[in-house]
Amino acid sequence: MHATLPGRTAAEPVSRTTPARAESPIPVDEDEAVSVVEGGEPVGIPSVVGVLKGIGSALAQPGPVTRGVGRLARDWASIARGTGEHLPSPRDKRFSDPAWSLNPLYRRLAQGYLALGTQLDRLVEDYDVSGADWHDVERARFAVGALTSALAPTNTVVNPAVLKRAFDTSGASLGRGARNFVHDVRHNGGMPEQADRSAFVVGEDLAVTPGQVIDRDDVAELIEYSPSTATVHERPLLIIPPPIGRYYFLDLRPGRSFVEYAVSRGLRVFILSWRNPTREQADWDIDTYARRIVRAIDTVKDVAEAEDVNTIGFCAGGILQSTVLSHQAAQGNHSIHSASYGVTLLDFSSRAPLGAFSAPRLLELAGASSRRAGVITARSMGAVFSWMRPDELVFNYVVNNWLMGQNPPVFDILAWNADGTNLPARLHAQFLDIFRSNTLATGGLSVLGTPVDLSRITVPVFVTGAVNDHLTPWIGCYRTTNLVSGPSTFVLSNAGHIASLVNPPGNPKATYWIGGKPGPVAEEWLEAAEQRSGTWWEAWADWVLERSGDERAAPESPGDAAHPPLEAAPGSYVRDRTAS
């Protein structure tokens, strides 16, 4: 069947009257919890001044502003007469309380807010079509989106759900909310907590696929997982997670673990678990991480008695994987047989909401901030990702935790999302330079003493993108198939950034597109692609198994004489609670 992409592109506006996706006050099931999580990419940290400049850019348009004010005045007049047409989408759960539709005052308040949001969104679109640089447009979109979300009447004590809960609890909910607010100001940087991390224990509830740490140095641990099949394929798989966040989003829980699934398909699986750096590791750079990947490849080859390995890099881990592939190609080293990419952006020229953080001055300030601290903290990066989706990742929790006086929700993926790691200052600066100057795709970056040239990569590659990915838009991910020289396969998931990765078989909502040889134009590939039910995990496993060699008896124990088991998985580094 021919595919037609649903939804909208990352650059399109989100209508306040017909949102592109549900805006749930608190996720109500696992799929929804996964859908609101983002992470794994390095970004600059926006300042208050930068946000104000973004709003100013949208408002500094005399003609559009004048027309917008006129339209808003007419809309508000119609709303006051009771004839307004702005209505909350049934999917916008902020306004799910019946009072927002049945009570005349509340109905007018909601309609007035939605009318304002519509006009603010239109100002951004007018700014876009005016010929402004798309980076400036994305900054304006980010700032106006944050402002519009903050102005929602649902974020105040007049919210009927808040008032009803206060009445039902004789005001106790307001007291608990005040305590939650004070706690978050003191211990969470003033942001509402998104999850109850105490409900899950890493190694007991999360990251429980059996395995052993077989190698450890200052940078990372290497884990080998125990086979679950009688035979395994001779060519092993090395998983390279991003150095941002802990690896166990790939080993979340039984039935929701990419690692567990890969093991179940007869692959011999290894994974790197990065250390959580402190200011003492401020000078760690791409060379540090690339060198560790090279060492891990050599270890895996020795332990598995294999001439080469298959690798898969996720998010920023895919960036690191690419630098190693380029370096080894320059050296004539064929240790990597095939490489896969999970929602990885290598070409930063594509339009994306991340462009909101690409102003040179902003990147300079972000780099200077991390240099002073030695690291960019998990809290700082988490706040940035949250403000990219403020309705879902900020104000949902303002209402739930501070106004309703309820505890944060209990979901595994939200607990992982709150369990962040730091990023070394030097690595952060290099990522920002890649982000700003696009040096990974266009040249100018050297790793391990060799210039990075993605066209040198001739191994087979499997590339994934995600339709609703706000961080690494799928068209940008698709570009990887044109940057490398080896045979490419592209698969497009119907999910978001992290939701596309925590995407086990059996989910009835999961679909993906797969097609023939990728050409230069992503939209043409999609038009000819076939949409299938299921998850890209299955397509990837079939692809990588074809490149994994013959089957042999599964090893009876992990490691070898030179790399004996050191500790049961998930190891020590993933449990490190270094202050951030």
C-alpha positions in Angstrom: 0.0 0.0 0.0 1.1 3.6 -0.5 1.7 5.6 2.6 0.4 9.0 3.4 2.0 10.6 6.4 -0.6 11.5 9.1 -0.4 14.5 11.4 1.9 17.4 10.8 5.5 18.2 10.4 7.7 19.5 13.3 7.6 23.0 11.9 3.8 23.3 11.7 1.9 25.1 14.5 -0.1 23.4 17.2 -3.6 24.8 17.1 -5.1 25.6 20.4 -8.5 24.6 19.2 -7.5 21.4 17.5 -4.3 20.1 19.0 -2.3 17.6 17.0 -2.2 15.2 20.0 -3.8 14.9 23.4 -2.7 17.2 26.1 -3.3 15.1 29.2 -3.0 16.6 32.6 -1.3 13.4 33.8 -0.6 10.3 31.6 -3.3 7.7 32.2 -1.6 4.7 30.7 1.9 3.4 29.7 1.6 4.4 26.0 0.6 8.0 27.0 3.4 8.2 29.5 6.0 7.2 26.9 4.5 9.6 24.4 5.3 12.7 26.4 9.0 11.8 27.1 11.8 13.4 25.2 15.5 13.4 25.6 18.9 12.2 24.5 20.0 15.2 22.5 22.4 18.0 23.5 21.0 21.5 23.3 21.7 25.0 24.5 20.0 26.4 27.5 17.6 29.2 26.8 17.7 32.4 28.9 14.8 34.5 30.0 16.2 37.3 27.8 16.2 34.9 24.8 12.6 33.9 25.5 11.6 37.5 25.6 13.4 38.2 22.4 11.5 35.3 20.8 8.2 36.8 21.9 9.4 40.2 20.7 10.2 38.9 17.3 6.7 37.6 16.8 5.1 40.8 18.1 7.4 43.1 16.0 5.2 42.9 13.0 2.9 46.0 12.8 0.6 44.7 10.1 0.1 41.1 11.4 -0.2 42.4 15.0 -2.8 45.0 14.1 -4.8 42.4 12.1 -4.5 39.9 15.0 -5.7 42.4 17.6 -8.7 43.1 15.4 -9.5 39.5 15.0 -9.1 38.8 18.7 -11.4 41.8 19.6 -14.0 40.4 17.3 -13.6 36.9 18.7 -13.8 38.1 22.3 -17.0 40.1 21.4 -18.6 37.0 20.0 -17.6 35.0 23.0 -19.1 37.6 25.3 -22.4 37.4 23.4 -22.3 33.6 23.7 -21.7 33.0 20.0 -18.0 32.3 20.0 -16.8 29.4 17.8 -13.6 28.5 19.7 -14.1 25.2 21.5 -11.6 23.0 23.3 -10.7 19.8 21.4 -12.2 16.7 23.0 -8.5 15.5 23.1 -7.4 18.5 25.2 -7.8 17.1 28.6 -7.0 20.4 30.3 -10.6 21.3 29.7 -12.1 17.9 30.4 -14.1 19.0 33.5 -17.7 19.6 32.5 -17.7 23.1 34.0 -15.6 24.3 31.1 -18.5 23.6 28.7 -21.6 23.8 30.9 -20.9 26.8 33.1 -21.3 30.0 31.0 -18.5 31.9 32.8 -16.0 29.0 32.5 -17.0 28.4 28.9 -16.3 32.0 28.0 -13.0 31.9 29.9 -11.8 28.9 28.0 -13.0 30.3 24.7 -11.2 33.6 25.3 -8.0 31.8 26.1 -8.3 29.6 23.0 -9.0 32.6 20.8 -5.8 34.3 22.2 -3.7 31.2 21.6 -5.0 31.0 18.0 -3.9 34.6 17.3 -0.5 34.1 18.9 0.1 31.0 16.8 -1.0 33.0 13.7 1.6 35.7 14.5 4.3 33.0 14.5 3.1 31.7 11.1 3.0 35.3 9.7 6.6 35.7 11.0 7.5 32.4 9.2 6.0 33.4 5.8 7.6 36.9 6.1 10.9 35.3 5.1 12.6 35.3 8.5 15.4 32.8 9.1 13.8 29.5 10.2 16.0 29.4 13.3 14.5 32.7 14.4 11.0 31.4 13.6 11.6 28.4 15.8 12.8 30.6 18.7 9.7 32.6 18.3 7.6 29.5 18.2 9.2 28.1 21.4 8.8 31.4 23.3 5.2 32.0 22.2 4.3 28.4 22.9 5.7 28.6 26.4 3.8 31.9 27.0 0.5 30.6 25.7 0.8 27.5 27.8 1.5 29.5 30.9 -1.5 31.7 30.4 -4.0 28.8 30.4 -6.7 29.4 33.0 -6.4 25.7 33.9 -3.0 26.5 35.6 -4.7 28.6 38.3 -6.8 27.9 41.4 -10.0 28.9 39.4 -9.6 25.6 37.6 -12.9 23.9 38.6 -11.1 20.6 39.1 -8.8 22.3 41.6 -11.7 23.9 43.4 -13.7 20.7 43.6 -10.7 18.8 45.0 -10.2 21.5 47.6 -13.8 21.3 48.6 -13.8 17.5 48.7 -10.6 17.5 50.9 -11.7 20.5 53.1 -8.7 22.4 51.8 -6.1 19.7 52.5 -5.2 19.4 48.9 -4.1 23.0 48.8 -1.9 22.4 51.8 -0.3 19.4 50.2 0.2 21.3 47.0 1.9 24.1 48.9 4.3 21.5 50.4 5.0 20.0 47.0 5.7 23.5 45.7 8.2 24.3 48.4 9.9 20.9 48.0 10.3 21.4 44.2 11.7 24.9 44.7 14.2 23.6 47.2 15.1 20.3 45.6 14.1 20.4 41.9 15.1 23.8 40.6 11.6 25.2 40.9 10.2 22.7 38.3 7.4 20.3 39.3 8.5 16.7 39.7 7.3 14.6 36.8 7.5 11.2 38.4 7.8 9.4 41.7 11.2 7.8 41.3 11.0 6.1 44.6 8.4 3.7 43.2 11.1 1.9 41.0 14.5 0.5 41.9 17.0 0.1 39.1 18.1 -3.5 39.1 14.9 -4.7 40.8 12.1 -3.2 38.8 14.0 -1.6 35.9 17.0 -2.8 33.9 16.5 -6.5 35.0 17.5 -8.4 31.9 20.1 -10.9 33.2 23.7 -10.2 32.4 27.2 -9.4 33.8 29.5 -6.4 33.6 32.6 -7.9 31.9 34.7 -4.7 31.5 34.9 -1.4 33.4 37.1 1.7 33.1 36.6 5.4 34.2 34.3 6.1 31.2 31.9 3.2 30.9 31.0 -0.3 31.9 30.5 -3.0 29.3 27.6 -5.4 30.0 27.2 -8.8 28.3 23.6 -10.2 28.5 22.9 -13.9 29.1 21.4 -15.7 26.1 17.8 -16.8 26.4 18.0 -19.1 23.4 19.9 -22.4 22.9 21.9 -20.9 20.0 23.1 -17.5 19.2 24.4 -15.9 16.0 28.2 -15.7 15.7 28.4 -12.0 15.0 27.6 -10.1 18.3 25.7 -6.8 18.7 27.1 -3.8 20.6 24.5 -1.2 21.7 25.7 2.4 22.0 23.3 4.5 24.1 23.5 8.3 24.2 25.8 9.8 26.8 22.8 11.8 27.9 20.5 9.9 30.2 20.9 6.3 31.5 20.9 3.4 29.2 18.0 1.5 30.7 15.3 3.1 28.6 16.6 0.3 26.3 16.0 -2.2 29.1 13.0 -0.7 30.9 10.9 -3.7 32.1 10.2 -7.2 31.0 8.1 -7.0 27.9 9.2 -3.4 27.3 12.9 -4.0 26.8 14.8 -3.6 23.6 17.7 -5.5 25.1 15.4 -8.4 26.2 13.9 -8.5 22.7 17.2 -8.6 20.9 18.4 -11.4 23.2 15.2 -13.3 22.5 15.9 -13.2 18.8 19.1 -15.1 19.2 21.6 -12.2 19.2 24.6 -12.1 21.5 24.1 -8.7 23.0 26.5 -6.2 24.7 25.8 -2.7 25.8 27.8 0.3 27.1 26.7 1.9 30.3 28.2 5.4 30.5 29.5 6.9 33.7 27.7 9.9 35.1 30.5 12.6 34.9 31.3 15.3 37.5 33.4 18.4 37.1 36.4 16.2 37.5 35.6 14.8 34.0 35.0 18.2 32.5 37.6 17.6 29.8 36.1 14.4 28.5 35.4 15.0 24.8 34.2 13.1 21.7 37.6 11.4 21.5 37.1 10.1 25.0 33.8 8.5 24.1 34.9 7.3 20.7 38.0 5.7 22.1 35.8 3.9 24.6 33.6 2.6 21.9 36.6 1.3 19.9 37.8 -0.5 23.1 34.4 -2.0 23.6 34.3 -3.3 20.0 37.7 -5.0 20.5 36.5 -6.5 23.8 33.3 -7.8 22.3 35.3 -9.3 19.4 37.6 -11.1 21.7 34.9 -12.4 24.0 32.7 -13.5 21.1 35.6 -14.8 19.1 34.3 -12.8 16.1 36.1 -10.9 13.4 33.7 -8.0 13.5 30.5 -6.8 15.2 27.1 -5.2 14.4 26.4 -1.9 16.2 23.4 0.2 16.9 23.6 3.8 18.2 20.6 5.6 19.7 20.1 9.4 19.7 23.5 11.1 20.4 25.0 7.6 20.7 24.5 7.4 16.9 26.6 10.6 16.5 29.4 8.9 18.4 28.9 5.7 16.4 29.3 7.7 13.2 32.6 9.3 14.2 34.0 5.8 15.0 32.8 4.4 11.7 34.4 7.3 9.8 37.7 6.9 11.8 37.8 3.1 11.2 37.1 3.5 7.5 40.0 5.9 7.2 42.2 3.4 8.9 41.0 0.5 6.8 39.6 -1.1 10.0 36.6 -3.4 9.3 35.6 -4.2 12.9 32.0 -3.0 12.3 30.0 -5.1 9.9 26.8 -3.1 10.0 25.5 -0.1 11.8 22.0 0.9 12.9 20.6 4.3 14.0 17.8 4.9 16.4 16.3 8.4 15.8 19.7 10.0 15.3 20.2 13.4 13.6 23.6 13.7 11.8 22.7 16.7 9.5 21.6 19.7 11.5 20.6 21.8 8.5 17.1 20.4 8.6 14.4 22.5 10.1 13.5 21.4 13.6 12.3 22.8 16.9 15.8 22.4 18.2 16.6 25.4 16.0 15.2 27.5 18.8 18.4 26.9 20.7 20.9 27.4 17.9 21.5 31.2 18.1 25.3 31.7 18.2 25.1 33.8 21.4 22.9 31.3 23.1 25.2 28.5 22.3 28.2 30.5 23.5 26.5 31.2 26.8 25.5 27.5 27.1 29.0 26.5 26.5 30.4 29.0 28.9 27.9 27.9 31.6 29.0 24.2 31.3 32.6 25.2 31.3 32.2 27.1 34.6 30.4 24.2 36.2 32.5 21.5 34.5 29.3 19.8 33.3 25.9 20.6 32.0 23.6 19.1 34.6 20.8 16.7 34.0 18.4 19.1 35.6 19.3 21.9 33.1 18.9 19.6 30.1 15.7 18.2 31.5 14.2 21.6 32.0 14.9 22.5 28.3 13.2 19.4 27.0 10.2 20.1 29.3 9.8 23.6 28.1 9.7 22.3 24.5 6.4 20.7 25.4 5.1 22.9 28.2 1.5 21.8 28.3 2.5 18.1 28.8 5.8 18.3 30.6 5.4 21.4 32.8 1.9 22.6 33.5 0.4 19.1 33.7 2.5 18.7 36.8 1.9 22.2 38.1 -1.8 21.4 38.2 -1.4 17.8 39.5 1.3 18.4 42.1 0.9 22.1 43.2 -2.8 22.8 42.7 -4.4 19.4 43.2 -1.9 18.4 45.9 -1.4 15.0 44.4 1.8 13.0 44.2 3.7 12.7 40.8 2.5 9.8 38.7 4.2 6.3 38.9 5.4 5.2 35.4 8.6 3.5 34.5 9.5 5.7 31.6 8.8 8.9 33.6 11.0 7.5 36.4 13.8 7.0 33.8 13.2 10.5 32.4 13.7 12.0 35.8 16.9 9.9 36.4 19.2 12.0 34.3 22.9 12.3 33.9 25.4 15.1 33.5 27.3 15.9 30.3 31.0 16.9 30.4 31.7 20.5 29.5 34.1 19.7 26.7 31.8 17.1 25.1 28.9 19.6 25.5 30.9 22.3 23.7 31.7 20.0 20.8 28.1 18.9 20.5 27.0 22.5 20.4 29.6 23.2 17.7 28.2 20.3 15.7 24.7 21.7 16.3 25.7 25.3 15.3 28.0 24.6 12.4 26.8 21.3 11.1 30.4 20.0 11.1 29.4 16.3 11.3 27.7 16.5 7.9 29.7 19.2 6.1 33.3 18.6 7.5 35.5 20.4 10.0 35.3 17.8 12.8 38.2 15.5 13.6 37.9 12.5 15.9 40.8 10.3 17.0 43.1 12.2 14.7 41.2 11.7 11.5 38.7 14.1 9.8 35.1 12.9 10.0 33.8 12.1 6.5 30.4 10.3 6.6 30.7 9.4 3.0 33.6 7.0 3.9 31.0 4.8 5.7 30.3 1.9 3.4 28.9 -0.7 5.7 25.2 -1.5 5.5 23.1 0.9 7.7 19.6 0.6 9.1 18.1 4.0 9.9 15.0 4.8 11.9 12.9 8.0 12.2 9.7 8.8 14.0 6.7 10.7 12.6 6.0 12.7 15.8 9.6 13.3 16.8 10.0 16.9 18.1 13.8 16.6 18.6 15.1 14.7 15.6 12.4 15.1 12.8 12.2 12.1 10.6 13.2 13.9 7.4 16.4 14.9 9.1 17.0 11.3 10.2 16.3 10.2 6.7 19.2 12.3 5.5 21.6 9.8 7.1 20.8 7.4 4.2 22.2 10.0 1.8 25.2 11.0 3.8 26.7 7.5 4.1 27.9 5.5 1.1 26.8 2.0 2.1 23.5 0.3 1.3 20.7 1.8 3.4 17.4 0.7 4.8 15.0 3.3 6.3 12.1 2.6 8.6 9.6 5.3 9.9 7.8 4.7 13.2 4.4 6.2 14.0 5.6 7.5 17.4 7.7 10.2 19.0 11.4 10.4 20.0 11.5 8.0 23.0 8.2 6.4 22.3 9.6 5.1 19.0 12.4 3.4 20.9 10.3 1.9 23.8 8.2 0.2 21.2 7.8 -3.5 21.8 5.9 -5.9 19.5 2.3 -6.5 20.5 1.3 -2.9 20.8 -1.9 -2.7 18.7 -1.3 1.1 18.2 2.1 0.6 16.7 2.7 0.9 12.9 5.7 1.7 10.8 6.6 2.4 7.1 9.3 0.5 5.3 10.2 0.8 1.6 12.8 0.2 -1.0 16.2 1.8 -1.5 16.1 5.3 -0.1 16.5 8.0 -2.7 17.4 11.7 -2.2 13.9 12.9 -1.4 12.3 11.6 1.8 8.7 12.4 0.8 9.1 10.3 -2.4 10.4 7.4 -0.3 7.3 7.7 1.9 4.9 7.8 -1.0 6.2 4.4 -2.2 6.7 2.9 1.3 4.5 0.2 2.8 2.7 0.8 6.1 2.7 -2.2 8.4 1.2 -3.1 11.7 3.8 -3.7 14.5 7.0 -2.2 15.5 10.3 -1.4 13.8 12.0 -3.7 16.3 10.8 -6.6 14.3 12.0 -5.2 10.9 15.3 -4.3 12.5 15.8 -7.8 14.0 15.1 -9.5 10.7 17.6 -7.1 9.0 20.4 -7.5 11.5 19.9 -11.3 11.8 20.7 -11.5 8.1 24.0 -9.9 8.9 24.8 -11.8 12.0 26.3 -15.0 10.6 25.6 -18.6 11.4 24.2 -19.9 14.7 26.4 -21.6 17.3 25.7 -22.9 20.8 25.0 -20.2 23.3 28.0 -19.5 25.7 27.6 -21.1 29.1 29.1 -18.1 30.9 29.7 -14.4 30.1 33.1 -12.9 29.3 36.3 -14.8 29.0 39.5 -15.3 30.9 40.7 -11.8 30.1 37.3 -10.3 30.8 35.7 -12.1 33.7 32.4 -11.1 35.2 32.8 -8.2 37.6 29.3 -7.6 38.7 25.7 -8.5 37.8 23.9 -6.3 35.4 22.9 -3.5 35.5 26.2 -2.7 37.1 27.3 0.3 39.2 27.5 3.2 36.9 23.7 3.2 36.1 23.0 3.4 39.8 25.4 6.3 40.4 23.4 9.2 42.0 26.1 11.9 41.5 24.5 15.2 42.4 23.3 17.1 39.4 
